[in-house]
Amino acid sequence: MNTKDEIRSRHRLSRAAMSQADLDAAGAALARHGLAWAAGLADGGHRTFAAYLGVGSEPPTQPLLAALHDAGHRVLLPVCEPDLALSWVYWTPASAFVRSRYAPIQEPAGERLGTSVMLGVTGIFLPATALDRSGNRIGQGGGYYDKFLAALTALRGSAATPEDNPVPTAAVVYDAEVLPAGSIEAESFDRKVAAALTPGGLVPLSTLA
């Protein structure tokens, strides 16, 4: 089994070789399939979704953000804080972006909200560099999202009623980055993901494997 760093490095090299036309096509397809997933979760209403801004050769999420907004949904984007914490800012197409102080990403300017805002979220789009069909995820290596998902699980557990379900999650990757079950070593701090959102469509993952 390859290590997470080996898988991450290999996929970053593949991403770096993509053309602008490839990225544009991927962004349009991700927006289409991601909006369909959101519409299914929203059940005809206008809901709130957490997402992120894909930059460089990452799967482009800007078209998805715009599609969610145009459909009447609210969109939350992350802001990196000290100690691998995330806060959240509501995004619109008019939002300004600033360079993060703690990670090599662009973040939305605006009022920062804590994890409790996630109690009103219908679905979460996560960044990843690879997933396997067991639901294991490789992120960028910083650990922000593993810590966030653990905090969200604890928060929902403290506020939950017996009929509550976890917030649905879909990690955004390219088609070739969905690997066979068991390809990614699961560590104690990892949190499984329910689905992969790829340019080819939504891929349900077996989080019980």
BADRENMAR-676027 format. One line per 5 residues: number of its first residue (from 1); their letters; for each residue x, y, z of N, C-alpha, C, O. Coordinates in Angstrom, 3 decimals, always signed. Atoms other than C-alpha are relative to their C-alpha. Layout:
N
NUM) a) X/Y/Z/X/Y/Z/X/Y/Z/X/Y/Z ~ ...
***
This chain:
209
1) mntkd) +0.850/-1.194/+0.000/+0.000/+0.000/+0.000/+0.888/+1.248/+0.000/+1.818/+1.357/+0.800 ~ -0.742/-1.256/+0.022/+1.335/+3.437/-0.923/-0.360/+0.851/+1.211/-1.477/+0.778/+1.723 ~ +0.277/-0.907/-1.103/+1.657/+6.005/+1.844/-0.860/+1.161/-0.499/-0.982/+1.393/-1.702 ~ +0.805/-1.167/+0.371/-0.593/+9.046/+1.918/+0.845/+1.041/-0.731/+0.392/+1.646/-1.703 ~ -0.865/-0.986/+0.653/+2.337/+11.276/+1.004/+0.323/-0.417/-1.433/+0.376/+0.428/-2.327
6) eirsr) -0.289/+0.474/+1.357/+3.161/+9.103/-2.006/-1.200/+0.195/-0.919/-1.054/+0.648/-2.054 ~ +1.212/-0.184/+0.808/-0.434/+9.140/-3.240/-0.239/+1.478/-0.272/-0.551/+1.866/-1.398 ~ +0.206/-1.440/+0.158/-0.733/+12.881/-2.636/+0.966/+0.584/-1.023/+0.560/+1.366/-1.883 ~ -1.009/-0.524/+0.930/+2.504/+13.622/-4.505/-0.291/-0.428/-1.434/-0.174/+0.375/-2.360 ~ +0.291/+0.494/+1.347/+1.545/+11.448/-7.468/-1.177/+0.749/-0.621/-1.138/+1.109/-1.798
11) hrlsr) +1.171/-0.675/+0.537/-1.829/+13.099/-7.848/+0.259/+1.485/-0.233/-0.298/+2.077/-1.158 ~ -0.347/-1.408/+0.238/-0.398/+16.581/-7.503/+0.765/+0.151/-1.313/+0.575/+1.134/-2.029 ~ -0.713/-0.049/+1.278/+1.936/+15.824/-10.413/-0.970/-0.135/-1.165/-0.844/+0.571/-2.166 ~ +0.997/+0.165/+1.060/-0.989/+14.627/-12.514/-0.838/+1.258/-0.165/-1.156/+1.657/-1.286 ~ +0.786/-1.233/+0.068/-2.968/+17.736/-11.643/+0.785/+1.121/-0.688/+0.235/+1.888/-1.477
16) aamsq) -0.823/-1.076/+0.561/-0.081/+20.010/-12.580/+0.121/-0.101/-1.511/+0.415/+0.894/-2.173 ~ -0.116/+0.200/+1.451/-0.067/+18.511/-16.104/-1.282/+0.330/-0.744/-1.314/+0.251/-1.972 ~ +1.279/-0.275/+0.652/-3.685/+19.483/-16.789/+0.034/+1.347/-0.715/+0.652/+2.297/-0.235 ~ +0.084/-1.239/+0.764/-4.399/+22.144/-19.411/-1.141/+0.867/+0.544/-1.982/+0.403/+1.314 ~ +1.087/-0.881/-0.408/-6.635/+25.154/-18.877/-1.337/-0.499/-0.535/-2.364/-0.376/+0.132
21) adlda) +1.239/+0.560/+0.557/-9.194/+23.533/-21.173/-0.505/-1.158/+0.850/-1.709/-1.297/+1.069 ~ +0.379/+1.100/-0.889/-9.147/+20.436/-18.952/-0.640/+0.545/+1.275/-1.670/+0.039/+1.722 ~ +0.512/-0.585/-1.239/-9.697/+22.583/-15.863/-1.376/+0.626/-0.214/-2.272/+0.472/+0.615 ~ +1.287/-0.639/+0.283/-12.518/+24.550/-17.472/-1.108/-1.048/-0.148/-2.212/-0.874/+0.370 ~ +0.996/+1.056/+0.187/-14.317/+21.367/-18.512/-0.332/-0.672/+1.329/-1.492/-0.979/+1.605
26) agaal) +0.224/+0.611/-1.310/-13.851/+19.859/-15.054/-0.859/+0.895/+0.876/-1.760/+0.413/+1.562 ~ +0.773/-0.924/-0.814/-15.211/+22.986/-13.380/-1.470/+0.017/-0.379/-2.338/+0.036/+0.493 ~ +1.390/+0.000/+0.454/-18.356/+22.995/-15.518/-0.713/-1.281/+0.416/-1.864/-1.244/+0.850 ~ +0.620/+1.277/-0.365/-18.999/+19.297/-14.870/-0.212/-0.107/+1.507/-1.248/-0.602/+1.950 ~ +0.151/+0.028/-1.455/-18.397/+19.618/-11.121/-1.170/+0.867/+0.443/-1.906/+0.497/+1.358
31) arhgl) +1.129/-0.877/-0.342/-20.869/+22.498/-10.971/-1.319/-0.705/-0.289/-2.246/-0.647/+0.518 ~ +1.241/+0.676/+0.385/-23.514/+20.460/-12.781/-0.339/-1.134/+0.972/-1.460/-1.219/+1.475 ~ +0.263/+1.147/-0.880/-23.140/+17.319/-10.675/-0.140/+0.428/+1.467/-0.951/-0.131/+2.206 ~ +0.100/-0.473/-1.376/-22.588/+19.211/-7.418/-1.327/+0.671/+0.277/-1.894/+0.501/+1.357 ~ +1.295/-0.645/-0.175/-25.716/+21.292/-7.929/-1.117/-1.047/+0.068/-2.066/-0.892/+0.836
36) awaag) +1.002/+1.061/-0.053/-27.722/+18.125/-8.607/+0.005/-0.685/+1.365/-1.058/-0.984/+1.909 ~ -0.083/+0.582/-1.343/-26.440/+16.605/-5.334/-0.641/+0.924/+1.028/-1.408/+0.479/+1.882 ~ +0.569/-0.964/-0.934/-27.331/+19.778/-3.461/-1.512/+0.068/-0.132/-2.219/+0.147/+0.873 ~ +1.447/-0.074/+0.217/-30.796/+19.892/-5.045/-0.706/-1.201/+0.619/-1.797/-1.065/+1.173 ~ +0.588/+1.180/-0.612/-31.467/+16.330/-3.907/-0.071/+0.106/+1.508/-1.047/-0.328/+2.120
41) ladgg) -0.011/-0.184/-1.450/-30.501/+17.191/-0.348/-0.956/+1.100/+0.438/-1.536/+1.030/+1.522 ~ +0.815/-1.162/-0.365/-32.438/+20.479/-0.394/-1.488/-0.288/-0.069/-2.279/+0.423/+0.551 ~ +1.401/+0.412/+0.080/-35.731/+18.745/-1.287/-0.911/+1.166/-0.404/-1.976/+1.380/+0.174 ~ +0.821/-1.081/+0.537/-37.010/+21.728/-3.232/+0.134/+1.333/+0.700/-0.473/+2.315/+0.271 ~ -0.150/-1.247/-0.737/-35.946/+24.370/-0.725/+1.331/+0.672/-0.265/+2.152/+0.172/-1.034
46) hrtfa) -1.272/-0.711/+0.042/-33.138/+26.890/-0.388/+0.728/-0.290/+1.304/+0.211/-0.014/+2.387 ~ -0.733/+0.472/-1.174/-30.489/+25.576/+1.985/+1.373/+0.669/+0.081/+1.714/+1.526/-0.735 ~ -1.368/-0.480/-0.185/-26.972/+26.314/+3.250/+0.972/-1.153/-0.215/+0.783/-2.245/+0.321 ~ -1.026/+1.007/+0.269/-23.931/+24.405/+1.977/+1.371/+0.588/+0.320/+1.642/+1.758/+0.045 ~ -1.395/-0.371/-0.217/-20.315/+24.541/+3.094/+0.819/-0.520/-1.175/+0.616/-1.646/-1.629
51) aylgv) -0.837/+0.380/+1.134/-17.742/+24.453/+0.298/+1.376/+0.619/+0.195/+1.748/+0.970/+1.315 ~ -1.329/-0.603/-0.070/-14.284/+25.809/-0.515/+0.363/+0.479/-1.399/-0.277/+0.089/-2.376 ~ -0.453/-0.521/+1.292/-12.455/+27.642/-3.305/+1.186/-0.820/-0.479/+2.260/-0.757/+0.119 ~ -1.102/+0.736/+0.602/-10.345/+25.314/-5.459/+0.876/+0.940/-0.823/+0.363/+1.715/-1.631 ~ -0.923/-0.903/+0.691/-7.247/+27.096/-6.778/+1.062/-0.802/-0.736/+1.266/-1.984/-0.459
56) gsepp) -1.075/+0.654/+0.737/-4.432/+26.298/-9.196/-0.520/-1.192/-0.783/-1.482/-1.072/-1.542 ~ +0.404/+1.203/+0.709/-4.715/+22.746/-10.504/-0.965/-0.867/+0.812/-1.279/-1.987/+0.410 ~ +1.029/+0.716/-0.743/-7.180/+21.677/-7.807/-1.279/-0.057/-0.837/-1.465/+0.769/-1.731 ~ +1.287/-0.008/+0.690/-10.629/+20.665/-9.057/-0.673/+1.371/+0.167/-0.858/+1.827/+1.296 ~ +0.522/-1.366/-0.097/-12.191/+24.067/-9.901/-1.402/+0.017/+0.613/-2.319/-0.619/+0.094
61) tqpll) +1.305/-0.067/-0.663/-15.055/+24.870/-7.538/-0.704/+1.344/-0.178/-1.850/+1.493/+0.245 ~ +0.652/-1.301/+0.187/-15.750/+28.494/-8.518/-1.328/-0.137/-0.757/-2.313/+0.480/-0.350 ~ +1.299/+0.159/+0.662/-18.443/+27.411/-11.029/-1.057/-0.637/+0.905/-2.235/-0.289/+0.814 ~ +0.933/+0.612/-0.936/-20.028/+25.239/-8.320/-0.517/+1.014/+1.000/-1.713/+1.050/+1.290 ~ +0.433/-1.034/-0.945/-20.082/+28.117/-5.842/-1.042/+0.910/-0.651/-2.070/+1.221/-0.049
66) aalhd) +0.928/-0.884/+0.710/-21.776/+30.330/-8.429/-1.328/-0.698/-0.256/-2.388/-0.085/-0.128 ~ +1.232/+0.735/+0.282/-24.283/+27.608/-9.330/-0.850/-0.145/+1.260/-2.071/+0.000/+1.202 ~ +0.731/+0.100/-1.264/-25.235/+27.081/-5.679/-0.667/+1.329/+0.340/-1.833/+1.368/+0.733 ~ +0.543/-1.325/-0.296/-25.693/+30.819/-5.197/-1.157/+0.329/-0.935/-2.202/+0.800/-0.487 ~ +1.043/-0.318/+0.975/-27.714/+31.221/-8.397/-1.278/-0.812/+0.234/-2.374/-0.376/-0.119
71) aghrv) +1.166/+0.825/-0.301/-30.004/+28.402/-7.265/-0.702/+0.428/+1.285/-1.721/-0.154/+1.656 ~ +0.632/-0.520/-1.200/-30.807/+30.353/-4.103/+0.533/-0.548/+1.305/+0.001/-0.240/+2.372 ~ -0.587/+0.539/-1.227/-28.637/+28.453/-1.641/+1.004/+0.989/+0.590/+1.558/+1.821/-0.128 ~ -1.058/-0.758/-0.657/-26.348/+30.105/+0.905/+1.268/-0.855/+0.020/+1.198/-2.080/+0.118 ~ -1.273/+0.703/+0.107/-22.658/+29.199/+0.725/+0.949/+0.499/+1.084/+1.160/+1.702/+1.236
76) llpvc) -1.015/-0.299/-1.006/-20.130/+29.066/+3.559/+1.356/-0.483/-0.487/+1.477/-1.605/-0.979 ~ -1.361/+0.377/+0.351/-16.390/+29.047/+2.854/+0.899/+0.080/+1.233/+0.638/+0.877/+2.134 ~ -0.829/+0.073/-1.208/-13.613/+28.241/+5.346/+1.070/+1.083/+0.072/+1.524/+1.621/-0.938 ~ -1.131/-0.872/-0.304/-11.035/+30.488/+6.956/+0.880/-0.742/+0.997/+0.393/-1.220/+2.022 ~ -0.936/+0.702/-0.892/-7.939/+28.946/+8.553/+0.344/+0.870/+1.204/+0.638/+2.059/+1.075
81) epdla) -0.306/-0.673/-1.251/-7.335/+29.865/+12.180/+1.187/-0.711/+0.663/+1.611/-1.765/+0.189 ~ -1.091/+0.694/-0.706/-4.519/+29.020/+14.633/-0.426/-1.371/+0.510/-1.614/-1.638/+0.693 ~ +0.218/+1.337/-0.564/-4.183/+25.455/+15.932/-0.877/-0.875/-0.888/-1.653/-1.689/-0.387 ~ +0.709/+0.818/+0.982/-5.649/+23.928/+12.737/-1.517/+0.102/+0.111/-2.234/-0.830/-0.253 ~ +1.449/-0.217/-0.098/-9.100/+25.371/+13.445/-0.506/+0.682/-1.272/+0.248/+1.360/-1.970
86) lswvy) +0.655/-0.680/+1.107/-11.550/+26.542/+10.778/-1.141/+0.852/+0.524/-1.903/+0.417/+1.387 ~ +1.226/-0.769/-0.157/-14.036/+29.377/+10.937/-0.629/+0.118/-1.388/-0.052/-0.338/-2.375 ~ +0.773/+0.022/+1.231/-16.625/+30.088/+8.244/-0.584/+1.368/-0.302/-1.004/+2.090/+0.602 ~ +0.499/-1.301/+0.462/-17.730/+33.108/+6.195/-1.027/-0.252/-1.101/-0.806/-1.081/-1.984 ~ +0.974/+0.095/+1.086/-20.847/+33.472/+4.061/+0.574/+0.667/-1.249/+1.111/+1.773/-1.189
91) wtpas) -0.555/-0.472/+1.273/-19.843/+33.918/+0.407/-1.110/+0.361/-0.969/-2.155/-0.288/-1.004 ~ +0.815/-0.331/+1.162/-21.532/+35.655/-2.513/+0.959/+0.349/-1.137/+2.151/+0.532/-0.890 ~ -0.895/-0.382/+1.097/-20.168/+36.483/-5.992/+0.675/+1.353/+0.198/+1.682/+1.640/-0.450 ~ -0.611/-1.306/-0.264/-19.423/+39.976/-4.643/+1.063/-0.055/+1.090/+1.704/+0.959/+1.368 ~ -0.948/+0.105/-1.105/-17.212/+38.664/-1.828/+1.437/+0.214/-0.474/+1.823/-0.223/-1.558
96) afvrs) -1.432/-0.169/+0.262/-13.570/+39.722/-1.734/+0.766/-1.152/+0.635/+0.320/-1.737/+1.622 ~ -0.869/+1.037/-0.551/-10.767/+37.209/-1.128/+1.322/+0.617/+0.431/+1.815/+1.568/-0.176 ~ -1.298/-0.443/-0.501/-7.583/+37.700/+0.872/+0.871/-1.232/+0.212/+0.360/-2.342/+0.364 ~ -0.923/+1.102/-0.228/-4.485/+35.564/+1.322/-0.065/-0.431/+1.456/-0.031/+0.400/+2.363 ~ +0.039/+0.524/-1.357/-4.683/+33.302/+4.349/+1.309/+0.271/+0.730/+2.381/+0.266/+0.123
101) ryapi) -1.187/-0.173/-0.831/-2.280/+33.979/+7.203/+0.625/-1.341/+0.371/+1.785/-1.393/+0.778 ~ -0.455/+1.270/-0.553/-1.967/+30.277/+7.989/+0.123/-1.123/-1.030/+0.658/-2.183/-0.706 ~ -0.049/+1.057/+1.020/-2.270/+28.294/+4.723/+0.116/+0.649/-1.374/-0.262/+1.809/-1.537 ~ -0.183/-0.566/+1.344/-1.452/+28.779/+1.006/-1.297/+0.013/-0.806/-1.378/-0.598/-1.872 ~ +1.295/-0.059/+0.659/-5.054/+29.548/+0.053/-0.544/+1.413/+0.051/-0.055/+2.261/+0.798
106) qepag) +0.752/-1.244/-0.047/-7.376/+32.443/-0.660/-1.240/-0.215/+0.869/-1.900/-1.249/+0.776 ~ +1.137/+0.118/-0.907/-10.060/+33.086/+1.952/-0.944/+1.186/-0.172/-0.503/+2.283/-0.512 ~ +0.956/-1.100/+0.137/-13.254/+35.161/+1.874/+0.115/+0.982/+1.158/+0.322/+0.589/+2.306 ~ +0.066/-1.022/-1.042/-13.342/+38.430/+3.758/-1.435/+0.074/+0.518/-2.380/-0.107/-0.249 ~ +1.331/-0.109/-0.572/-16.273/+38.875/+6.126/-0.031/-0.466/+1.434/+1.002/-0.816/+2.005
111) erlgt) +0.162/+0.422/-1.388/-17.652/+37.981/+9.532/+0.299/-1.492/+0.137/-0.248/-2.314/-0.598 ~ -0.387/+1.390/-0.208/-16.098/+34.762/+10.821/-0.922/-0.652/+1.031/-1.175/-0.104/+2.104 ~ +0.945/+0.732/-0.836/-18.451/+32.208/+12.334/+0.625/-1.318/+0.442/+1.424/-1.906/-0.286 ~ -0.568/+1.216/-0.552/-17.619/+29.218/+14.510/-0.684/-1.258/-0.521/-1.590/-1.196/-1.352 ~ +0.514/+1.280/+0.468/-18.359/+25.533/+14.029/-1.500/-0.133/+0.217/-2.154/-0.889/-0.501
116) svmlg) +1.434/+0.125/-0.280/-21.852/+25.986/+15.489/-0.866/+0.400/-1.184/-2.018/-0.026/-1.267 ~ +0.782/-0.358/+1.177/-22.972/+27.559/+12.200/-0.307/-1.240/-0.833/-1.259/-1.237/-1.614 ~ +0.192/+1.223/+0.772/-22.680/+24.040/+10.750/-1.251/-0.777/+0.409/-1.674/-1.681/-0.310 ~ +1.238/+0.661/-0.396/-25.756/+22.938/+12.681/-1.128/+0.307/-0.980/-2.124/-0.415/-1.028 ~ +1.008/-0.351/+0.990/-27.738/+24.678/+9.922/+0.384/-0.356/-1.423/-0.275/+0.084/-2.365
121) vtgif) -0.496/+0.322/+1.340/-25.799/+23.207/+6.982/-0.616/-1.311/-0.487/-0.763/-2.262/+0.280 ~ +0.639/+1.169/+0.597/-27.410/+20.691/+4.624/+1.009/-0.969/-0.613/+0.748/-2.170/-0.667 ~ -1.025/+0.856/+0.593/-24.235/+19.363/+2.958/+1.335/+0.716/-0.021/+1.392/+1.946/+0.015 ~ -1.349/-0.559/-0.035/-20.471/+19.861/+2.913/+0.802/-0.543/-1.182/+0.906/-1.755/-1.372 ~ -0.945/+0.345/+1.056/-18.155/+19.892/-0.120/+1.411/+0.160/+0.575/+1.778/+1.247/+1.023
126) lpata) -1.324/+0.007/-0.619/-14.633/+18.973/+1.061/+1.101/-0.050/-1.053/+0.904/-0.638/-2.116 ~ -1.161/+0.209/+0.870/-11.217/+19.319/-0.589/+0.658/-1.344/+0.272/+0.564/-1.868/+1.382 ~ -0.736/+1.255/-0.159/-9.162/+16.161/-1.154/+0.981/-0.120/-1.150/+0.822/+0.528/-2.185 ~ -0.874/+0.361/+1.112/-6.287/+14.842/-3.231/-0.239/-1.436/-0.441/+0.225/-1.840/-1.507 ~ +0.379/+1.360/+0.388/-7.625/+11.269/-3.250/-1.029/-0.512/+0.995/-1.105/-0.053/+2.134
131) ldrsg) +0.948/+0.723/-0.837/-10.394/+9.067/-1.879/+0.068/-1.461/-0.400/+0.427/-1.787/-1.531 ~ +0.229/+1.369/+0.436/-10.903/+5.349/-1.776/-1.471/-0.340/+0.230/-2.196/+0.393/+0.903 ~ +1.422/+0.346/-0.042/-14.215/+3.546/-2.072/-0.461/-0.480/+1.370/-1.635/-0.803/+1.552 ~ +0.366/+0.239/-1.389/-14.126/+2.779/+1.650/-0.363/+1.300/+0.720/-0.782/+1.277/+1.877 ~ +0.301/-1.284/-0.617/-14.628/+6.505/+2.294/+1.195/+0.683/+0.629/+1.042/+1.737/+1.247
136) nrigq) -1.201/-0.621/-0.565/-11.042/+7.237/+3.349/+0.469/+1.124/-0.915/+0.415/+1.006/-2.139 ~ -0.357/-1.220/+0.731/-9.762/+10.658/+2.301/+1.441/+0.401/+0.280/+1.926/+0.281/+1.405 ~ -1.289/-0.668/-0.161/-6.355/+12.206/+1.701/-0.203/+1.464/-0.320/-0.612/+1.816/-1.427 ~ +0.142/-1.435/+0.206/-6.414/+15.959/+2.145/+1.295/+0.608/-0.509/+2.096/-0.054/-1.170 ~ -1.203/-0.698/+0.428/-3.728/+18.532/+1.528/+1.164/-0.218/+0.956/+2.290/+0.190/+0.669
141) gggyy) -1.067/+0.297/-0.946/-1.763/+17.376/+4.564/+0.035/+0.912/+1.202/+0.861/+0.723/+2.094 ~ -0.029/-0.931/-1.113/-2.587/+20.217/+6.926/-0.737/-0.486/+1.234/-0.359/-0.149/+2.356 ~ +0.766/+0.516/-1.123/-5.140/+18.424/+9.088/-1.183/+0.837/+0.419/-1.866/+0.496/+1.385 ~ +1.107/-0.883/-0.379/-7.695/+21.245/+9.176/-1.346/-0.719/-0.049/-2.143/-0.617/+0.884 ~ +1.326/+0.593/+0.168/-10.613/+19.217/+7.886/-0.220/-1.203/+0.902/-1.347/-1.434/+1.340
146) dkfla) +0.168/+1.094/-0.957/-9.971/+16.151/+10.036/-0.402/+0.560/+1.361/-1.289/+0.021/+2.023 ~ +0.345/-0.610/-1.290/-10.072/+18.385/+13.094/-1.394/+0.614/-0.043/-2.151/+0.507/+0.921 ~ +1.325/-0.597/+0.139/-13.133/+20.242/+11.788/-1.097/-1.061/+0.055/-2.089/-0.882/+0.762 ~ +1.029/+1.032/+0.030/-15.096/+17.048/+11.077/-0.159/-0.659/+1.364/-1.271/-1.017/+1.753 ~ +0.096/+0.532/-1.358/-14.248/+15.695/+14.528/-0.769/+0.959/+0.906/-1.599/+0.532/+1.710
151) altal) +0.708/-1.000/-0.809/-15.443/+18.961/+16.109/-1.481/+0.039/-0.368/-2.335/+0.200/+0.504 ~ +1.392/-0.003/+0.439/-18.622/+18.855/+14.015/-0.744/-1.213/+0.539/-1.891/-1.103/+0.972 ~ +0.628/+1.207/-0.545/-19.335/+15.275/+15.072/-0.320/+0.179/+1.477/-1.403/-0.188/+1.931 ~ +0.218/-0.225/-1.428/-18.926/+16.247/+18.729/-1.111/+1.011/+0.224/-1.933/+0.842/+1.125 ~ +1.017/-1.038/-0.149/-21.086/+19.350/+18.286/-1.387/-0.563/-0.290/-2.324/-0.333/+0.475
156) rgsaa) +1.298/+0.567/+0.346/-23.902/+17.493/+16.563/-0.429/-1.055/+1.007/-1.618/-1.209/+1.285 ~ +0.336/+0.986/-1.014/-23.694/+14.726/+19.129/-0.584/+0.638/+1.245/-1.501/+0.092/+1.859 ~ +0.489/-0.672/-1.203/-24.234/+17.200/+21.953/-1.354/+0.652/-0.225/-2.095/+0.899/+0.726 ~ +1.262/-0.684/+0.303/-27.181/+18.821/+20.140/-1.016/-0.921/-0.655/-2.120/-0.489/-0.987 ~ +0.803/+0.880/+0.845/-28.642/+15.758/+18.450/-1.224/-0.546/+0.726/-1.268/-0.647/+1.952
161) tpedn) +1.125/+0.805/-0.443/-31.973/+14.064/+18.807/+0.159/-1.364/-0.657/+0.935/-1.481/-1.605 ~ -0.238/+1.341/+0.537/-32.269/+10.329/+18.067/-0.186/-0.124/-1.501/+0.435/-0.981/-2.130 ~ +0.237/+0.126/+1.431/-33.547/+10.930/+14.541/+1.001/+0.786/-0.847/+0.926/+0.730/-2.074 ~ -0.971/-0.771/+0.753/-30.654/+13.209/+13.546/+0.963/-0.907/-0.750/+1.314/-1.989/-0.280 ~ -1.006/+0.683/+0.794/-28.260/+12.080/+10.817/+1.212/+0.901/-0.157/+1.086/+2.118/-0.029
166) pvpta) -1.172/-0.840/+0.266/-24.685/+13.249/+10.114/-0.222/+0.884/-1.219/-1.035/+0.562/-2.086 ~ +0.074/-0.861/+1.179/-24.261/+16.103/+7.653/+0.622/-0.745/-1.185/+1.750/-1.224/-1.067 ~ -0.587/+0.672/+1.165/-23.746/+14.573/+4.167/+1.264/+0.717/-0.477/+1.324/+1.946/-0.498 ~ -1.270/-0.559/+0.467/-20.207/+15.063/+2.843/+0.352/-0.562/-1.368/+0.127/-1.741/-1.644 ~ -0.510/+0.415/+1.306/-18.790/+14.940/-0.685/+1.344/+0.678/-0.207/+1.434/+1.906/-0.183
171) avvyd) -1.327/-0.553/+0.256/-15.082/+15.382/-1.351/+0.190/+0.143/-1.508/-0.197/-0.734/-2.279 ~ -0.113/-0.342/+1.422/-14.178/+16.987/-4.689/+1.368/-0.433/-0.524/+2.404/+0.052/-0.070 ~ -1.237/+0.520/+0.594/-11.590/+15.120/-6.765/-0.224/-0.227/-1.491/-1.351/-0.148/-1.979 ~ +0.108/+0.426/+1.388/-10.843/+14.186/-10.356/-0.343/-1.503/-0.037/-0.160/-2.222/+0.945 ~ +0.487/+1.381/+0.110/-12.171/+10.858/-11.651/+1.060/-1.031/+0.383/+0.757/-1.995/+1.086
176) aevlp) -1.053/+0.980/-0.253/-8.824/+9.040/-11.468/+0.468/-0.005/+1.456/+1.268/-0.856/+1.844 ~ -0.417/-0.099/-1.399/-8.426/+10.071/-7.811/-0.936/-0.752/+0.942/-0.750/-0.711/+2.158 ~ +0.830/+0.918/-0.784/-11.198/+7.713/-6.633/+0.623/-1.386/-0.125/+0.590/-1.990/-1.197 ~ -0.816/+1.219/+0.001/-9.197/+4.610/-5.675/-0.796/-1.201/+0.527/-1.826/-1.019/+1.176 ~ +0.689/+1.184/-0.523/-10.224/+1.023/-4.894/-0.078/+0.012/+1.531/+0.753/+0.620/+2.206
181) agsie) +0.177/+0.088/-1.454/-11.488/+0.267/-1.387/+1.272/-0.530/+0.653/+1.897/-1.466/+0.153 ~ -1.173/+0.441/-0.741/-8.672/-0.097/+1.124/+1.323/+0.525/-0.508/+2.376/+0.128/-0.008 ~ -1.247/-0.533/+0.555/-6.131/+1.867/-0.947/+0.660/+1.026/+0.909/+1.868/+1.249/+0.823 ~ -0.500/-1.064/-0.862/-5.756/+4.579/+1.695/-0.042/-0.475/+1.447/-1.085/-0.898/+1.944 ~ -0.075/+0.423/-1.401/-4.598/+3.756/+5.197/-0.792/+0.961/+0.872/-0.596/+2.175/+0.812
186) aesfd) +0.795/-0.814/-0.913/-7.075/+4.984/+7.787/+0.709/+0.123/+1.338/+1.116/-0.873/+1.937 ~ -0.626/-0.249/-1.295/-5.598/+6.604/+10.882/-1.071/+0.418/+1.007/-2.204/+0.719/+0.630 ~ +0.987/-0.205/-1.056/-7.295/+7.243/+14.205/-0.699/+1.353/-0.106/-1.855/+1.487/+0.296 ~ +0.585/-1.338/+0.071/-7.887/+10.933/+13.491/-0.768/+0.243/-1.298/-1.399/+1.290/-1.446 ~ +0.676/-0.174/+1.281/-9.293/+10.406/+9.970/-1.514/-0.088/+0.171/-2.017/-0.795/+1.044
191) rkvaa) +1.457/+0.063/+0.034/-12.976/+10.989/+9.252/-0.425/-0.404/-1.401/+0.006/+0.203/-2.381 ~ +0.414/+0.496/+1.300/-14.656/+9.070/+6.447/-0.933/+0.985/-0.706/-1.607/+1.794/-0.070 ~ +0.819/-0.855/+0.854/-16.429/+10.819/+3.565/-1.045/-0.879/-0.678/-0.763/-2.019/-1.048 ~ +1.110/+0.804/+0.520/-19.798/+9.674/+2.205/+0.014/-0.144/-1.514/-0.483/-1.139/-2.042 ~ +0.059/+0.030/+1.464/-19.273/+10.492/-1.493/+1.168/+0.768/-0.588/+1.769/+1.620/+0.065
196) altpg) -0.969/-0.765/+0.780/-16.828/+11.705/-4.110/-0.758/+0.754/-1.075/-1.584/+0.172/-1.778 ~ +0.533/-0.796/+1.100/-17.847/+14.543/-6.419/+1.112/+0.133/-1.026/+2.146/+0.741/-0.748 ~ -0.997/-0.032/+1.057/-15.943/+14.144/-9.689/-0.618/+0.603/-1.256/-1.840/+0.721/-1.342 ~ +0.565/-0.476/+1.262/-16.302/+15.609/-13.185/-0.902/-1.037/-0.672/-1.785/-0.677/-1.451 ~ +0.837/+1.047/+0.584/-17.824/+12.243/-14.146/-1.300/-0.236/+0.732/-2.166/-0.950/+0.227
201) glvpl) +1.231/+0.171/-0.766/-20.516/+12.417/-11.468/+0.263/-0.223/+1.476/+1.402/-0.139/+1.935 ~ -0.102/+0.253/-1.428/-21.206/+11.657/-7.830/+0.213/-1.493/+0.226/-0.515/-2.323/-0.319 ~ -0.350/+1.398/-0.267/-19.631/+8.430/-6.525/-0.267/-0.283/+1.474/+0.489/+0.192/+2.321 ~ +0.229/+0.368/-1.407/-21.174/+7.023/-3.302/+1.134/-0.889/+0.507/+1.613/-1.769/-0.208 ~ -1.084/+0.780/-0.594/-18.537/+5.593/-0.969/-0.550/-0.797/+1.167/-1.481/-0.355/+1.841
206) stla) +0.446/+0.856/-1.081/-18.966/+2.772/+1.521/+0.737/+0.383/+1.271/+1.840/-0.099/+1.525 ~ -0.664/-0.469/-1.223/-18.173/+4.491/+4.814/+0.007/-1.056/+1.089/+0.594/-0.837/+2.149 ~ -0.004/+1.080/-0.988/-18.803/+1.207/+6.659/+1.116/-0.985/-0.253/+1.357/-1.874/+0.563 ~ -1.047/+0.971/+0.342/-15.934/-0.599/+4.908/+1.233/+0.212/+0.846/+2.216/-0.513/+0.696
***
